[in-house]
């Protein structure tokens, strides 16, 4: 029986649930260019803005794009490609849109991903400017330039305490006794408190340790499935966030459209307060044959044990003719040519070949695909 080494691969390049931290961007060059241009416009201008990324089908790569561009290496590579002079890298906060308790969940997710260490780092950077004047009043005055004075006072007061106290204050788990002992009048409880606090954190960070914050919301099509009250609260949370963080915040919404649905139908759930602030709409189309071939080649190259010595080997263990046949079969079966579907069928083909006890030749030919067609395609969920 064959092993991954026979295929010159470390493992399955087409795993349908790729590693969240995997630093791989396979083709989708048009989509990447669209995002790159949107990021460029954001980085070259100060005002905060919203991008809406719209997909026509499931599995087109929206979550992968969010995870990929949330990695510091990917952000740095993009900035280097654009030849932009950025003193501090942006930071990215990816959030899966929740189905309930929306504002509370989003607030806690943002606080957790930003982290207390980053907040303390930003406060330390401000405090270091006043080493010769160590009064709390001077420090508080400077921090208040970035946020509401009530939030600034809590941060300055808690910075000198145990790290856990600031953590529990921000996560709304501190008891009234803990807050009183720390010198804080009350904790964070209302929607206004959450907006005021998270806005202050974002202004603080973009004014000290990061040039910009990218805030991603994935699976935002769920907004049409939650109660109207939650939609209303989320829309006003985003509106207030933009009002209170007028500079250096980029919000990206990822949607998937339902069959027959128009873009404007899904976005309309967010209301006019948000619609008027969307600056870019990016639609990702299904792959062309050329997109498909390059996508497969790029993923295979990322999983090579040894680099291919000849150009003819760039699709190994697949013959190019086998890949072209798979593409035509996807089309014939009316299966949308999206990354998830492509990954499913190619992973199925590899699985079939590697577990075939009769095989000694690792090359997957068109003839082999044709002979095992139903086995390979039977594993694709929701084909049409």
N, C-alpha and C positions, 0 to 999 in steps of 0.2 A: 504494500500500500504506500502511496506517495505521502510526502510530508511538505510542510511549507518551504523547507530548504530547497526541495526539488523545483519549486515554483520561483525560487530566488526572491522570496518574500518573507518578511518578519512575522506576518500574520495576515488577516483578512483586511485589505484596504477598503472594502465596501461594507464594513460593519454598519448596520442601520442605526446603531446608537454609538457614534464616534466619541472618543475621549473628549471631555469638555475642554481640557487644556491643550488639545492637539493643535499644533501650529501648522495647519495645512489649509491652503486656499487653492482648490482645484478649479481651474478655468473660471467660468462665470465672469469673464473679463468685462463684458458690457455692464453687468451689475456692479462689479467692483469699481469701474470707472465712474458710474453714477454716484455711488457712495463717496468716492474719493473727491469728486467735484463738490458735493454737498459739504463734506468736511472742510475742503479748502475754503469755500465761501464763509463757513462758520469761523475758521481760524483766522481769516483775514479781516473779519469785522468783529466789532465788540458786542453788539446787541444779541440777547438770547433769542433762540428761535426753535421751531419745531419742524421735523421732517416726518413725513408719512411714507412708509414703505408698504406698498400694496402688492400682494401675491394673488395670482389667479387660481392657484391650486395648492393643495396640501403637499408638504414635503419639498417645497421649492428652495429651501435653504435659509429661511429667516432666522431660525434659532442658531444655526451654524454661523451666520454672519454676525449675529450679536455676540456669541461667544468668542469668535475669532477677533473681532475688532475691540473686544474688551481686554485683550492681552496687551501689556505694555510693549512687547516686542513688535506686535503688528501695528500699533499706533506709531511707534518710532519709525518703523520701516516706511509707513505711509507719509509721514512728515518729511523723512529724508528724500523720498521720491519727488515730493512737491517742492523740495529745496526751500522749505520755510525755516525761518529763524525763530525757534521757540525756546525760550529760556528754561521753562519747566514743562514736562510732558503733561498732556491732559490725563485725567483718570476717567474710567468708565464704570458705570453702575448698571449692570443688567438685572432686570426684574421680570419675572413671569407674572402677568396680570392676574390678580387673585379673583376668585369667584364670590367672595364674601368679605365683609368687614374691610372694605377696599382701602380707605384712607389710612386706617390704623395699620394694616398690613404693609402698605407701601412705605409709610413713615418708618416702621421698625426695620424693614428690609434695607432702606437707604442708610439708616443709622448703623446697622450691623455691617454693611459692606464698606462704608466709609471708615468706620472703626475709630475707637477712642484714641488709638496710637496716632492716627493721622491728625486728629483734632489737637492733641497735645503737641505734636510736632509743629503745627501751624501757630499755636499759641506761644510756643517757645521761640519761634522765629520773630514774633512781634516783641516778646519780652527781651530778647537779646539786643534790641536796639536801644534799650534803656538801662543798660547795665550800671551806669553811674547814678541813675535815679531809680531806686528800687521801690518806690511807694506804690501801694495798690491803686491809688487814685490815678496816677499817670498811666499805668498799665490798663486800667479799666477804661479810661478815656480813649486810648488807642484802639482797644478791642471793640468799643462801641461805634467806631467808624464803619465796622463791617456788619453790624447787627443791631437789633433792638437792645436798648440799654438794659432791659430786664434779663434778657438772655445773656448778654455780656457779663453782667454781674454774677450770674449763676456760674458761668464758665470760669471766670477769674477766681471766684470763691472756691470752686471745687477742684481747680487745677492743683492747688496745694495740698489737697486731701489725698486719700488713697485712691488709686486708679479705679477700684471697684465702685466707689461712691459715684463718680462721674458716669461710669458705665450704667449703673442702676438708675441714676437720674434720667439719662437719655432713653433707656429702655422702659421707663415708666414702671419699674418694679421696686423702687425705693419706698420704704415705709415713711409715714409722716414723722415718726421718731428719728429715723435716719436723716431726713431732710432738715428737721429742726436742729439736730445736733451738728449738722454741717453748716448751719447758718442760712438755709434756704427757706423762704416763706412758704412756698408751695411747689408741687411738682408739675409735670406736663400732663394735661388731661384733655383739654378742649381741642377742636380742630384748629382754632386760631393759634393755640400754643404750639401745635405740631408744625404748622406752616412757618410760624415765627422762628422756631428752633432750627428746622431743617434749612430754611432760607439763610439764617445766620451762619450755619455751618458751611453751606455752599459758597457764600460770599467770602467767608474767612479763608477757605481753602484756595479759591481761585485768586485771592488777593495775596497769597503767600507761597504756597507749595505746588500749585498746579495752574497751568495756563487756561484750562477749561475743564468743564465736567460734561461728559456724555452720559445722559440718562436714557437707557433703553427700556421700553416696555414691549415685551413679547406676548403673542397671543391676545392682542387687544381686540380681536373680533369678539371675544367674550363679553365685551361691553354691551352687546345687544341681548345678552342672556341674564343679566343681573337686574335687580329691582331698580326702578327709576330713582329712588332715593340715593342709592349707591352711585348711579351714573352722575346725578346732580352733584353729589359731594366730591367725586373724583374730578369732574370738570372744573369745579371751583377751586379745588386743591391745585390743579395744574395752572389755572389762571392766576391764582394768588402767588404761586411759586414764581411764575414769570414776572409778575409785577414786583415781587420782592427781591428777585435775582435778575435784574434787568440786563446784566452783562455776563458773558462767558459761560452760559449754560446752553447746551444743545440737547433737546429732547427728541428721541427717535421712537416713533410708533410703528410696530410691526403688526400688520393685519393679514389675515387670509380670507379671501372672499368666498362665500358660499356659492354653489352652482347657480348661475343666472343672475347673481347679485351684481349691482353696479357699485363702483367705488364710492360715489357720493351717498349711497344708501347706508353703507356701514359707517362712514365718517360722521354722518349726520347725527348719530347717537351722542356724539361728544358735545353738541350744541354750538351756537354761534361764538361763544366766548373763546372756544378753542379753534374752531374752523378758521376764524379770521387771522390766526397766528401761525398757520401752517405755511411754510415758505417753499417746500419742495414736496412733490409726490413722485415716488419712484415705483414703477411697475416692472416686475420681473416676469419675463415671458418663458414658456417652455423651451427646452434646448433644441437647437437645430442639430443636424447630423454632425456638422463640424464641431459645435459646442460639445456634443456627446463624446466624440472621439478624443478631443483635447482633455476633457474632464477625466476620462478613464486613464489616459496616459499620465496626467499629472498625479492622480492618486496612486497609481502603480509605482511611479518614480519615488514617491515619499516612503514607500514600504519596501524598497529594494534592500536586499542584504548586500549585494555588490552592484555597482553601477553597470548598466548595459554597455557592452563594448561596441556594439554596432547599432545603427539606427533601426535596423530591422527588428531588434530585440526590444524596442521601447514599449511594446504592448504585451510582451511575454508575461504570463504563460498563454495569453490569448493570441490567436492569429487575428490580424486586422479584419480579414474577411468574416471571421466569427462575430466580431463586434458589429460590423456593418449588418450582418444578418440579424443580430439581436435588436438593433435599432429598428430595422424594418418590421420585425415581429411585434415590437412594442407599438409601432404605428398601426399595424394591421389589427391588433387587438384593442385599438382605441385607448391605450394606456398613455396617460399624459407623461411626456418625457421630462420628468422632474428628478432632481438628485435622489430623492428617497426611493422612487420606483426603479431608477437605474441601479442604485445600490442593492436593492432587494434581488433583482434578477441576476446581477453579476455575482453577488455573494452566494446565491443559490447555485449558480453554475460552478463556482469554485468548490463549494461544499460537495456537490455531486462528484466532481472530478477527484477531489482529495480522498473521498471515502469509497471510491470505486476500487475494489480489491483486484480487479482484473487489469487495471491500468498500470503501465510501466512508463509510458511516455507522458511527460507533464504538459505538452503542448495541447491546448484546447482549440480544436479546429471547428470549422463550420459544420462539418459532417457530424462531429460529436454533439454539438448543440442541437442539430436537427434530429439526431437519434434519441435525445433525451428531453425533447422540447416540453412535453407536458409535465414531467417531473420538475423541471427547472421553473416553469411559469406557475405551477400550482401553488408555490409558496408565496406568491405575491398577493398581499391582502388588498381587497377592494380594487380589483383590476380596472373597472370602468368608472 
